[in-house]
């Protein structure tokens, strides 16, 4: 999923700009739309509160109430969406037309626990992937599709929301013990939402213990930014499980990926958005530590690294793939292989189980498997049985 690039001043992030559609969508929303539907009970019993529109004041969901997302829910700059532990928030199965977006300058406060996780899911009687959009967070951290040090912004392909800037320590709030189910609604093959879309999210944002389950597009995608994510579970995503682009620089620690019947890569990693250009002149370069990838034993490749991306993978356990790491690039604008030679793209301590090809080099650079992989057989992956217990789905 790629962003639609448009240079705009970051000050043009009012709620009205935030709710404009770009040319990939025709989404109409009404400001502050909150409706209570009585389902036949007395008093407050049996009522459902529907959510859609642009929220210009804090929105705090109340324990004991039921909420239904019926359209885009856009939190404007300066507001906070608060979701209590143990709450399940449902969305109408209208695909991309129902999602939650935390815009630049807004925050989400969704803190559950292992025994009381927060769940965002579909309201369908028989839920399925792509039933609704998912969760979008837009921040002010750097992206490399604008000039280095610039406060200019880009816009998302769905909804035309602004993201990007020059604030690495931007704070978009907290997600903890959150499960996002049946998301990834699409307009067409080029315009989709992910389970969790992180656009230029800064490194004082907390994202810890998050699962994306049964999504139709990517599980989680990083569009630039500096956010650090830990205890991430992605199960049965139909596209890539973890995706990064636009100069993402952060840490991803303790990751569990499991493929279902329909899937693409476990990781798809771009140094910049090749639909446009690398204006800032640097590449994505996260550190990824403690990773378990469980394939479906149906061929394919686990990790694709391309467009000059850099990354250090440490302690990886990978099972059931034809190819483990596929590196693509060239000697021009996409020097993925140069990262290997410069020790900026490496795998340290990895174990391959039922993997045919460990490394495929399509970068145009010459290097050996030993230049890229060290500690073969020493990877143990993440302790998912411990940290994923009680709040995740398989």
VMD Tcl script that draws the C-alpha trace (Angstrom):
set ca {
  {0.00 0.00 0.00}
  {1.58 3.29 -1.09}
  {0.85 6.85 -0.08}
  {-0.35 9.46 -2.53}
  {2.29 12.17 -2.45}
  {1.37 15.81 -2.15}
  {3.58 18.51 -0.67}
  {1.57 20.76 1.62}
  {2.45 22.93 4.57}
  {2.01 21.12 7.83}
  {-0.05 24.00 9.18}
  {-2.81 23.01 6.76}
  {-3.89 20.18 9.01}
  {-7.24 21.51 10.08}
  {-10.16 19.19 10.47}
  {-11.54 20.32 7.13}
  {-8.41 19.41 5.20}
  {-8.20 16.18 7.16}
  {-11.62 15.07 5.97}
  {-11.09 15.81 2.30}
  {-10.89 12.83 -0.01}
  {-8.11 12.47 -2.51}
  {-8.82 11.16 -5.99}
  {-8.79 7.55 -4.80}
  {-11.96 7.85 -2.76}
  {-15.26 9.65 -2.44}
  {-15.80 9.57 1.30}
  {-18.40 11.95 2.73}
  {-18.49 12.48 6.48}
  {-20.57 14.58 8.81}
  {-19.03 16.46 11.71}
  {-19.38 14.98 15.20}
  {-21.87 12.32 14.21}
  {-22.97 10.41 17.30}
  {-26.28 8.55 17.26}
  {-27.85 6.29 19.85}
  {-29.92 3.44 18.46}
  {-32.32 1.72 20.84}
  {-32.49 -1.97 20.16}
  {-35.58 -2.65 22.20}
  {-34.28 -2.43 25.76}
  {-35.38 -0.08 28.52}
  {-33.33 2.95 29.52}
  {-29.78 2.60 28.25}
  {-30.00 -1.17 28.04}
  {-29.79 -2.56 24.53}
  {-28.68 0.73 22.94}
  {-25.79 1.14 20.55}
  {-23.90 4.39 20.06}
  {-22.78 4.91 16.48}
  {-19.63 6.82 15.63}
  {-18.62 8.67 12.46}
  {-17.43 12.11 11.44}
  {-14.79 14.61 12.53}
  {-14.41 14.96 16.29}
  {-13.18 18.37 17.36}
  {-13.39 17.57 21.07}
  {-12.09 14.64 23.13}
  {-14.04 11.43 22.66}
  {-14.09 9.08 25.65}
  {-15.85 5.76 25.22}
  {-17.64 4.58 28.33}
  {-17.43 1.11 29.82}
  {-20.77 -0.64 29.63}
  {-21.79 1.08 26.41}
  {-21.73 -0.45 22.95}
  {-20.20 1.43 20.04}
  {-20.54 0.91 16.31}
  {-18.35 2.63 13.71}
  {-20.53 3.48 10.73}
  {-18.15 5.72 8.78}
  {-14.74 7.37 9.04}
  {-14.03 8.47 12.63}
  {-11.51 11.32 12.41}
  {-9.94 12.73 15.55}
  {-8.90 16.34 14.90}
  {-5.69 17.97 16.10}
  {-5.71 18.60 19.83}
  {-8.20 15.85 20.65}
  {-7.83 12.45 22.31}
  {-9.77 9.25 21.69}
  {-9.89 7.20 24.90}
  {-10.95 3.55 24.88}
  {-11.20 1.67 28.20}
  {-9.64 -1.71 28.89}
  {-11.81 -4.68 27.97}
  {-13.96 -2.82 25.44}
  {-14.93 -4.25 22.06}
  {-15.60 -1.62 19.41}
  {-17.34 -2.90 16.30}
  {-17.47 -1.53 12.76}
  {-20.12 -1.87 10.11}
  {-18.90 -4.22 7.35}
  {-18.71 -1.43 4.76}
  {-15.06 -1.91 3.85}
  {-12.86 1.16 3.53}
  {-15.74 3.48 4.42}
  {-15.45 2.68 8.13}
  {-12.16 3.33 9.92}
  {-10.60 5.28 12.79}
  {-8.02 7.96 12.02}
  {-5.91 9.77 14.60}
  {-4.88 12.89 12.71}
  {-1.74 14.97 13.18}
  {-1.76 16.54 16.61}
  {-4.40 14.15 17.95}
  {-3.87 11.16 20.25}
  {-5.34 7.78 21.05}
  {-5.34 6.37 24.56}
  {-6.24 2.68 24.27}
  {-4.68 0.74 27.13}
  {-5.93 -2.75 27.78}
  {-4.34 -5.68 29.58}
  {-3.66 -9.33 28.87}
  {-6.91 -10.27 30.60}
  {-8.88 -7.26 29.34}
  {-7.64 -6.43 25.84}
  {-9.24 -3.78 23.67}
  {-10.71 -5.24 20.49}
  {-11.60 -3.45 17.26}
  {-13.58 -5.81 15.08}
  {-16.32 -6.28 12.50}
  {-20.03 -6.18 13.26}
  {-20.79 -8.75 10.55}
  {-22.65 -11.88 11.58}
  {-19.92 -13.87 9.81}
  {-16.89 -11.55 9.95}
  {-14.26 -11.72 7.23}
  {-11.10 -9.92 6.21}
  {-11.67 -6.47 4.73}
  {-14.99 -5.93 6.47}
  {-13.82 -2.48 7.62}
  {-10.86 -0.16 7.26}
  {-8.77 -0.39 10.40}
  {-6.82 2.06 12.53}
  {-4.83 4.92 11.01}
  {-2.42 7.13 12.97}
  {-0.88 10.22 11.36}
  {2.02 12.01 13.00}
  {4.58 14.75 12.47}
  {7.77 12.67 12.39}
  {10.11 12.74 9.36}
  {9.43 10.97 6.06}
  {11.91 10.75 3.20}
  {9.37 11.66 0.53}
  {9.86 15.28 1.58}
  {13.14 17.15 1.87}
  {15.32 16.35 4.88}
  {14.45 18.71 7.74}
  {11.31 19.94 6.02}
  {8.01 20.43 7.80}
  {6.16 19.70 4.55}
  {3.68 16.85 4.61}
  {2.31 14.12 2.40}
  {-1.25 12.80 2.26}
  {-2.69 9.34 2.71}
  {-4.22 7.59 -0.29}
  {-7.49 7.00 1.57}
  {-9.06 10.09 3.07}
  {-6.33 12.54 2.05}
  {-5.00 12.89 5.62}
  {-1.81 14.88 6.21}
  {1.27 13.23 7.69}
  {4.96 13.97 8.07}
  {7.10 16.79 9.40}
  {10.28 17.34 11.38}
  {9.37 16.16 14.89}
  {11.00 12.77 15.54}
  {9.69 12.67 19.12}
  {6.07 13.38 18.14}
  {3.49 11.76 20.42}
  {0.31 10.22 19.00}
  {-0.69 8.43 22.22}
  {-0.71 4.82 23.40}
  {-1.85 1.44 22.10}
  {-1.36 -1.41 24.54}
  {-2.99 -4.84 24.50}
  {-5.06 -4.01 21.43}
  {-6.38 -6.47 18.84}
  {-7.54 -5.32 15.40}
  {-9.62 -7.89 13.52}
  {-11.02 -8.27 9.96}
  {-9.68 -4.93 8.72}
  {-8.01 -3.86 5.47}
  {-10.95 -2.59 3.45}
  {-10.08 -1.51 -0.10}
  {-11.31 0.86 -2.78}
  {-9.39 -1.01 -5.44}
  {-6.15 -2.93 -5.76}
  {-4.06 0.20 -5.26}
  {-5.98 1.96 -2.48}
  {-6.41 -0.03 0.70}
  {-6.20 0.42 4.42}
  {-4.12 -1.86 6.62}
  {-4.97 -3.28 9.99}
  {-2.73 -0.63 11.55}
  {-1.35 2.17 9.35}
  {1.38 4.29 10.95}
  {2.03 7.46 8.98}
  {5.04 9.45 10.23}
  {4.38 8.40 13.82}
  {6.92 9.67 16.34}
  {9.00 7.82 18.92}
  {7.22 9.04 22.05}
  {4.12 7.19 20.87}
  {3.71 3.86 22.69}
  {2.70 0.79 20.67}
  {3.10 -2.41 22.67}
  {1.18 -5.69 22.63}
  {-0.81 -5.29 19.42}
  {-2.27 -8.02 17.25}
  {-3.58 -7.71 13.70}
  {-5.82 -10.69 12.93}
  {-7.36 -11.78 9.61}
  {-6.71 -8.60 7.62}
  {-7.15 -8.35 3.84}
  {-4.23 -5.97 3.25}
  {-1.02 -5.53 5.23}
  {-1.08 -6.23 8.92}
  {0.95 -3.18 9.92}
  {2.61 -0.65 7.64}
  {5.08 2.07 8.55}
  {5.12 5.14 6.30}
  {8.28 6.82 7.53}
  {8.40 7.97 11.13}
  {10.42 6.92 14.12}
  {7.96 4.97 16.26}
  {9.13 1.93 18.23}
  {6.81 -1.09 18.29}
  {7.08 -4.13 20.54}
  {5.15 -7.37 21.07}
  {3.55 -7.39 17.65}
  {1.46 -10.32 16.44}
  {0.22 -10.55 12.85}
  {-1.85 -13.63 12.04}
  {-3.43 -14.50 8.67}
  {-2.87 -11.24 6.82}
  {-3.72 -11.69 3.16}
  {-1.05 -9.26 1.97}
  {2.23 -8.51 3.76}
  {2.29 -8.92 7.51}
  {4.84 -6.17 8.23}
  {5.57 -3.45 5.67}
  {7.72 -0.32 5.79}
  {8.54 2.50 3.38}
  {9.25 6.26 3.21}
  {12.32 6.17 5.43}
  {11.00 4.40 8.52}
  {13.60 4.48 11.29}
  {12.60 2.84 14.55}
  {12.70 -0.48 16.39}
  {10.42 -3.49 16.06}
  {10.96 -5.88 18.95}
  {9.32 -9.25 19.59}
  {7.38 -10.04 16.44}
  {5.27 -13.09 15.66}
  {4.01 -13.62 12.10}
  {1.87 -16.55 11.04}
  {0.62 -17.07 7.50}
  {-2.80 -18.44 6.66}
  {-4.11 -19.80 3.38}
  {-3.94 -16.44 1.60}
  {-0.85 -14.28 2.13}
  {2.05 -12.42 0.61}
  {5.33 -11.68 2.41}
  {5.97 -11.77 6.13}
  {8.05 -8.59 5.68}
  {8.05 -6.30 2.66}
  {10.53 -3.52 3.13}
  {11.18 -0.45 0.98}
  {13.80 2.19 1.57}
  {11.55 4.85 0.06}
  {8.31 5.18 -1.87}
  {9.29 4.27 -5.42}
  {6.08 5.80 -6.77}
  {7.74 9.17 -6.13}
  {11.33 9.81 -5.05}
  {13.67 9.88 -2.10}
  {13.64 13.64 -1.53}
  {15.38 13.44 1.85}
  {18.21 11.23 0.57}
  {18.11 8.58 3.29}
  {16.58 5.10 3.47}
  {14.44 3.13 5.88}
  {16.71 1.59 8.51}
  {14.91 -0.04 11.45}
  {16.29 -2.55 13.93}
  {14.17 -5.71 14.10}
  {14.80 -8.03 17.04}
  {13.31 -11.35 18.21}
  {11.25 -12.49 15.23}
  {9.34 -15.71 14.62}
  {7.89 -16.27 11.14}
  {5.68 -19.30 10.55}
  {4.95 -19.94 6.89}
  {2.11 -21.96 5.39}
  {4.55 -24.35 3.69}
  {3.17 -23.35 0.31}
  {6.29 -21.83 -1.22}
  {6.99 -18.14 -1.62}
  {9.42 -15.89 0.16}
  {9.43 -14.67 3.73}
  {11.25 -11.33 3.61}
  {11.69 -8.99 0.64}
  {14.17 -6.13 1.03}
  {14.25 -3.55 -1.74}
  {14.50 0.10 -2.84}
  {17.68 0.64 -0.85}
  {16.24 -0.33 2.50}
  {18.60 -0.93 5.36}
  {17.80 -2.96 8.47}
  {19.44 -5.05 11.15}
  {17.56 -8.28 11.91}
  {18.64 -10.02 15.12}
  {17.45 -13.37 16.52}
  {15.15 -14.73 13.83}
  {13.39 -18.10 13.65}
  {11.85 -18.86 10.26}
  {9.93 -21.93 9.10}
  {8.44 -23.32 5.88}
  {9.43 -21.11 2.94}
  {11.03 -21.61 -0.45}
  {13.03 -18.40 0.02}
  {14.00 -16.68 3.24}
  {15.49 -13.30 2.27}
  {15.02 -11.86 -1.22}
  {17.06 -8.70 -1.87}
  {16.12 -6.51 -4.84}
  {17.75 -3.33 -6.11}
  {20.23 -1.80 -8.50}
  {23.36 0.30 -8.58}
  {21.37 3.51 -9.02}
  {18.54 4.86 -6.88}
  {17.88 1.51 -5.20}
  {21.24 0.43 -3.70}
  {19.95 -2.33 -1.45}
  {23.14 -4.34 -1.95}
  {25.29 -1.42 -0.83}
  {23.64 -1.71 2.56}
  {24.99 -5.24 2.86}
  {28.50 -4.11 1.95}
  {28.29 -1.22 4.43}
  {27.03 -3.49 7.25}
  {23.72 -1.62 7.33}
  {21.61 -4.53 6.06}
  {22.36 -7.70 8.01}
  {20.86 -10.73 9.72}
  {22.45 -11.80 13.02}
  {21.55 -15.16 14.61}
  {18.92 -16.89 12.56}
  {17.55 -20.42 12.35}
  {15.92 -21.76 9.18}
  {13.51 -24.69 9.40}
  {12.33 -26.20 6.11}
  {13.70 -23.28 4.08}
  {15.13 -24.02 0.64}
  {16.98 -20.82 -0.26}
  {18.36 -18.64 2.49}
  {19.41 -15.66 0.38}
  {18.48 -14.48 -3.11}
  {20.57 -11.58 -4.38}
  {18.97 -9.48 -7.12}
  {20.64 -6.21 -6.11}
  {23.31 -5.81 -8.78}
  {25.99 -5.88 -6.06}
  {28.31 -8.80 -5.36}
  {28.44 -10.24 -1.86}
  {28.30 -13.66 -0.22}
  {25.73 -15.24 2.03}
  {28.21 -14.85 4.89}
  {28.33 -11.10 4.25}
  {24.60 -10.91 4.94}
  {23.91 -13.73 7.42}
  {25.84 -14.54 10.57}
  {25.04 -16.94 13.39}
  {23.17 -19.39 11.18}
  {21.44 -21.86 13.53}
  {21.55 -19.57 16.56}
  {18.16 -17.88 16.24}
  {15.46 -18.65 18.78}
  {12.85 -16.07 17.73}
  {10.41 -14.46 20.13}
  {8.78 -16.04 23.19}
  {5.27 -15.71 21.81}
  {3.88 -18.45 24.03}
  {4.54 -16.18 27.00}
  {3.79 -12.64 25.87}
  {0.97 -13.57 23.47}
  {-0.94 -15.66 26.02}
  {-4.49 -14.74 26.86}
  {-5.17 -11.79 24.55}
  {-4.25 -12.93 21.02}
  {-6.04 -15.17 18.54}
  {-4.57 -18.00 16.47}
}
mol new
graphics top color blue
foreach p $ca { graphics top sphere $p radius 0.5 }
foreach p [lrange $ca 0 end-1] q [lrange $ca 1 end] { graphics top cylinder $p $q radius 0.2 }
display resetview
